[in-house]
């Protein structure tokens, strides 16, 4: 009877070790993906920070109805606000996933 229990314990232990190994592998993959996503968010933030609106450069404030590229100041401001909202949503989702680990 003791041999049967020992055999069952060894099988249980082997199964647990396999599960732990799979979980560690999944965690490693998630960490790699998380780093890639952080890099992409950082890149998007840098792009957003470099986005210049009329009137934000230098001491001269000139708000044109439309600039040479066809977007008005209000449209550019709207685009920037939407980009900020998208980045904030991405950051919240990343933090939510990070809290789940």
C-alpha atoms as one frame of an Amber mdcrd trajectory, in Angstrom:
protein
   0.000   0.000   0.000   2.838   2.362   0.812   4.397   1.746  -2.585   1.114
   2.669  -4.298   0.823   5.879  -2.277   4.426   6.756  -3.004   3.850   6.161
  -6.727   0.716   8.374  -6.679   2.608  11.073  -4.781   5.399  10.981  -7.350
   2.895  11.285 -10.213   1.165  14.169  -8.464   4.491  15.880  -7.854   5.548
  15.375 -11.488   2.229  16.826 -12.668   2.656  19.847 -10.398   6.206  20.376
 -11.633   4.983  20.314 -15.239   2.260  22.842 -14.439   4.746  25.125 -12.702
   7.120  24.869 -15.675   4.281  25.802 -18.068   3.246  28.731 -15.874   6.824
  30.006 -15.685   7.077  29.771 -19.465   3.793  31.661 -19.898   4.933  34.301
 -17.427   8.172  34.728 -19.339   6.263  35.160 -22.616   3.914  37.674 -20.978
   6.867  39.651 -19.671   8.410  39.776 -23.151   5.100  40.931 -24.626   4.715
  43.480 -21.844   8.154  44.920 -22.623   7.244  45.197 -26.305   3.989  46.960
 -25.439   5.787  49.327 -23.077   8.217  50.139 -25.863   5.353  50.847 -28.260
   3.575  53.048 -25.698   6.802  54.933 -25.064   7.258  55.446 -28.792   3.688
  56.712 -29.139   4.207  59.063 -26.202   7.356  60.461 -27.807   5.498  60.995
 -31.073   2.692  62.734 -29.219   5.109  64.938 -27.292   6.804  65.983 -30.519
   3.463  66.879 -32.108   3.527  70.674 -32.271   0.375  72.711 -32.418   0.236
  76.236 -33.798   0.904  78.697 -31.003   2.993  76.297 -28.938   6.288  77.194
 -30.567   8.126  80.298 -29.491   6.794  83.604 -28.177   4.710  84.443 -31.227
   1.191  83.100 -30.978  -0.509  82.862 -34.332  -3.711  80.899 -34.643  -4.584
  80.471 -38.281  -7.993  79.305 -39.402  -6.297  76.618 -41.449  -2.629  75.826
 -41.720  -0.772  74.649 -44.800  -1.589  71.002 -44.114  -5.352  71.561 -44.147
  -6.041  71.132 -40.428  -7.341  73.962 -38.316  -5.993  74.635 -34.838  -9.151
  73.179 -33.298  -8.836  70.011 -35.380  -5.208  69.554 -34.362  -6.134  70.087
 -30.739  -8.896  67.486 -31.054  -6.480  64.995 -32.615  -3.965  65.541 -29.839
  -6.652  65.074 -27.170  -7.821  61.838 -28.801  -4.249  60.544 -28.956  -3.782
  61.338 -25.272  -6.983  59.448 -24.446  -5.832  56.431 -26.479  -2.457  56.397
 -24.719  -4.127  56.692 -21.313  -6.414  53.774 -22.147  -3.432  51.665 -23.235
  -1.591  52.505 -20.014  -4.649  51.605 -17.892  -4.965  48.263 -19.687  -1.269
  47.536 -19.214  -1.477  48.391 -15.522  -4.581  46.225 -15.182  -2.798  43.266
 -16.749   0.257  43.886 -14.581  -1.910  43.901 -11.445  -3.328  40.530 -12.484
   0.079  38.840 -12.188
